[in-house]
Amino acid sequence: MDEDTEPIGHVAPRGHKLRRGLIVAVSLSAATLVLISLLTLNRETFKALSHLSPAFLILAAMLSLGRWIWSAWRMRLLASCTGKEVPFPNLLKTVYGGYFTGLITPWRAGGVTGEAFFLYQYGLEAGESVAVVSFGACVSTILLVLTFPLGIWLSNRYMDFNVTIRGFLFSALFVGLIFLALVLWAILRPNAAVEGMLLRHSPAFLKKRPRYRRFLSRLSNEIRTFASSLRQILSFGKAALLAVVLLTLLYWLTGFLAVPVALVGLGYGSYFWKAILAQLVVQILMPFIPTPGGSGVGEVGFLFVYNSILPEPGIAGLLTLIWRFIDFYLGLLAGGAAFIAIMRDMGKAPRNKTSVKASESEALRPPEDTEAWE
């Protein structure tokens, strides 16, 4: 793919960086889990292991991995709003591949960028793929923001969190609100003069370079495509938007159930509902951990959160091992397999045009009442 056709905002995954991220993530996680095991191992740990139900452990693993199927269905619905249709197997590879790149990158930033890049490879335009992934993330953020006050109230009532944890929770709320504001701005101001504004504020030596001016022109075009795709999604109908919300709820609910189900398998079913609340807190905190996959810090944070609701540190330590196994290590295996499959698809047909265009001219055309958005 030459420079002029490389999509704005999409960077192909670089092998050496991914390998380095994978090594760092696994090494930090393994070392931290060994340390947690040594510090928390006690009689209650062996008692829980003796009551461990393999069926519940398998169910927890299936819930953890299976939640991404709902994400793939949501992605299919959102992609169809742009007038294009991507085969569902490719969407499954996209979400699991994004899961993999998210686990081995700092702040899990590679998850959404990976999904957008993979969607582009499977036929969507750059702006369309970013719009699909961003809109899905936007719905998830709205749901988390709406449940945030309830989560804070319940955590204050049933958990003993210090000022640091509460600070992270409120920081998550602040970042979520900023993200929603940026998406809203993109919808309301689709024709913002990005190209002219950046050109005016660029250094003189850059303004004279035709290559730089072409880059700004492509950037502006992709932003307009992104905004147009977002408006198409919003105008697709209340039924479709409701389906997106329901699929998002199913994704989060399935993910939240994995650890509580594993806890039931250890013989601590009475803590099921508290575990769901604790999992909400863990999911909010994980994106703020700078290490690849949250390794090292994530295990300690999970142990701290669950130690506040469970009667014994040994149980919290054992649950930390189980959570990391079903959420991280199984995710690396499933996501890594999907990532390899995507790389093979890219090798066979770069910029794969497997998507079927319902009506490209109509799909990329802004709604007639564009002025209403400006």
N, C-alpha and C positions, 0 to 999 in steps of 0.2 A: 504494500500500500504506500503510495508516494505521499509526500508532505502535503500536497494540496488537497488530497482526499482524506487525510486523517481527520476523524471527527473531533470537533472542539469538545473538551471536557472528558474525552475518553483516552485513557492511557493503557496500552496493552500491559498485562501483568509481566513483570520482568522476573525471569527465572531465579537469578541469584538473590534478589531481594526476598522473593517468596521462600526460598530455601533457608535464608538467614532468619526470617521471621518464624518459620516452622521450628527450626532448631532452638531458637530463643524461647518460644512459647512452650515447647515440650520440656525443655531443660528446667525452666523456672517452675513449671507446674509440678513436675516429678519431684524436684528437690523440696518444694514447699509441702507437698503431700506427705513425703517421708518424715519431714520435721513435725507436721501436725500429728501424724500417727504416733510418733515417739512421745510427744508431749501430752496427748489425750488418751492414750491406750490405758484402759482400766478394766475392772471386772464387768462393768455394764456393757462394755464393747463386745466382749466374748459372749455375754448373755444374749445380746441383740443378734449377734451372728448365728447363734444356735437356733434362734427363732426366725431367721431370714427365710422369706418365701421366694423361691426363684420365679414363681409365676408373677408376683407383684413387681419384681425387679425387671422382668422381661416387658411387662406392661408399661412400666415407667420409661424404659428405653424406647418402646414403640411410640409412646406419647411425645417424647422429646424429639425424635426424628420425624414422626408423622406430622407434626404441626406445620412443617414446611409445605405439605401438600395443599393446605388451605391458602398459603401464600402464592403457590403456583396458580391456583384457580382464580385468585384475585388478580394476579398479573395478567392472566388470559382475558379476563373481563375488561380490565383497563386498556390492554393493548387493542382489543376489538373496538374500543371507543375512538381510536385514531384511524379506523378504517382498515386495519391490517390484522391478520390472524397468524399467530405463531403456533406450530404443532405443540401439543401439550407435553410430549416427551422432552422437547427442547426447553420448555419452560421449567420442567422439573430439574433439568440439568442446570438451568440458570439460577434457580433459588438455592439449590444445594451447592453449586459452585460459588455463589456469593457467600453462603454460610462458611465455606472453607476459607475464602480470602479474608472474610471478616475475623475469623479465629486466629489468623497469623499476622494481623496488622495492628498497629497501635490504635487505641480507642475504637477498635473494630471498624475503622473507617473504610477498609477494603470491601466491606459487605455491600453497601449501596453502590459504590463506584464499580465494583465487580459486576453486580447485576446489570447496571446500565451498560457497561461495555459488552457483556455477553448478549444482551438484547439487541444491541447494535449489530453484532456479528450475525444474529439470526434474522436480520432483515429490517428492523425499525431504523428510522433516521435518528441521528444523534439527539436532537431536541425531543423527539418522541420518546425515546428510551429513558431519557432523564425525567421527562414529565411523568411517565408511568411509574417509575421507581419513586420519584418525589411525592406523587400524589398518595401512593400507598403508605409511605412513611408519614405523610401529613395526617392521614386518617388515624394511624397508630398513635401519633403524638397527641391528637385531639382527644382520643379515648383515654390516654394516660393522664392528660391534663385534667380531664373531667373527673377521673377517679382519684386524683391526687389529694384533694382535701379530705376525702374519706380515708384514704390510706394513711395520711398524717395523723388524723384523729385516732384511728384504730391502733397505729403503732405507738402513739403516746400512751394509750390506755393499756395495751397488752405487752409492750416491749419497753426496755430501758435503754434508749439511745442517747449517746452523748452529743455534745454540740457539733462535733465534726461530722457525724453521720447526718444530722439534721441539716447542716450546711450544704452537704452534697445533695440532699433531697431538694432543697429549695433552689440550688444551682441548676438541677435538672429541669425544674419547672421554668426557670428563667430562660434557659437555652431552648426549651420546647416552644415557648412563646415567641422568641426571636425567629425560629425556623418558620413558624406559622405566619408571622408577619412578612417574611421574605417571599413566601409562596403567594400570599395575598397580593403583595406588591407586583409580582410577576403577572398575575391575572389582571389586575386593574390597570397596569401600565405596560401593555404588551409592546407598544411602539416607542418606548423610551429610547432616546438617541444615544445608545451605548457607544456606537462607533464614533460619532462626532465628539462626544464628551471625552472619551479616552484619547482620541487623537489630539484634542486641544490641550490636554494635560500631559501629553507624552513629551519626553525630551526631544530637542530639535534633531538630534542625530537619528532618532528612531522614525520621526515623521517623514524623513526623506527616503526611507527604505520601502520599496514596493512590496517586499515580502511581509513587512510588518503591517502595511496597510491592507494587504490581502487577509492577514490573520484577523485584524479587527473587523473586516467585512464579513468573514465567515463566522466570527463570534457573534456579531449582531444578528446574522441570519439564523443561527442556532437558537439564540435567545427568543427570537420571534416565533420560531417553530415550537420551542418549548412552551411559550405562553399560549400559542394557538392550540396546542395539544391539550393543555390544561383546560382551556375553555370548552374544547370538544368533549372532554370527559365530564365536565360539569353540566353540559347541555344534553347529556345522553339520556337523561330521564331519572325520575326519583326511584324507580324500581331498581335500576342498575346501581345507583349510589347506595341504596339500602342494602343491596347484595354485597357491595364492597365492604360496608360497615360490618355486616354479619360475618363475612369471611374473616375480617380482621379480628372480630371478637372470638371466633372459633380458634384462630391462630394463637391468640394470647391465652385463652382459657385452656387449650390443650397443653401449651407450654407450662402454665402455672400448675397443672395437675401432676406433672411428672414427678417432682420431688415429694409432694405430699403422698402420692401413691407409693413411692419407695419407702417413705416413713411408715406407712401402714404395713408394708412388707417386713419391717423390722419389729413390728409388734407395738407401735406407738400410734395407733389410729385415733386416739383421743386428741392428738395434736394436729389433726388434719387441717382444720380451718385456720388455725394460727400459722400453719406452714404455708398456706396459700398467700396470706398476708405477707409473710416473710419473703416469699418468692417475688412478690410485687416489688418489695424494697430492693432485693438483689438485682432484678432486671433494670430498675431505675439507675442503680449505682454502676453497673458494669460498663456502660459506654464512657464513663469518666476515668477509667483506669488506663493509663498510657502504655502499659506493656502489651505486647502482642497477645491477643486472646484474653487479656486480663490476668495472665498467669502471674502467680506469686501473690499479688495483692488481692485478686479475686477470691482465691481460696481462703485467705485470712478474713476477708470481709464476710464471706459466706459463713465461716465458722463463728464469727462474732454475732451475726444476725441470728443464726439458729441456736447459738448457745444462750441467747436471751429468752428463748421460749421453751427449750428442752431441759429436762431435770438434771442431766449429766453431761459434762464435757465430752466424755467418751462416745456418747451417742451422736453429738454434734460433729465430732471428728470423723466418725464412721460415715455419717450422712454426707459430709464434705467429699469424701473419697467417692461415694456412689454418685453424687451430683456431677463431679468432674468427669467421671467415667462416661456417664450417659450424655452429658451436655458437650463435653470437649473432645474426648478421645474417640467416641463413636462418631461425633460430628466431623472430626478430621478424616476418618475412614470413608464415611459416606460422601462428604463434600469433596474429598480428594479424588475419589473415583469419578464424581461428576465433573470435576475440573479437568481431569485427564481426558474424559470423553469430549468436553468442549474443545480442548486443544486439538484433538484429532479431527473434530468437525472443521475447525479453522484451517487445519492443514489440508484437508480434502477440498474445501471450497472457501477460500478467504472471502470475508464479507458476504456470508451465505444469504442468498436471496430466496430463502425458502418460504418467507411469509407471503401470503396471498393478499393482494391489494383489492379491497372491495371496490373502491373507486378513488384512485389516487388524487385526481384533481379535486374531487369533493372533500377528500379527507384532509388535505392540506389547506383548503380554502377557509379563511376565517368566517365566522358567522356574519350574516348580513348586518346585524346591529352592532358592528364592531365599535362604533362611536360610543355606545353605551358603556363600554368597558374602559374607555380612555379617561 
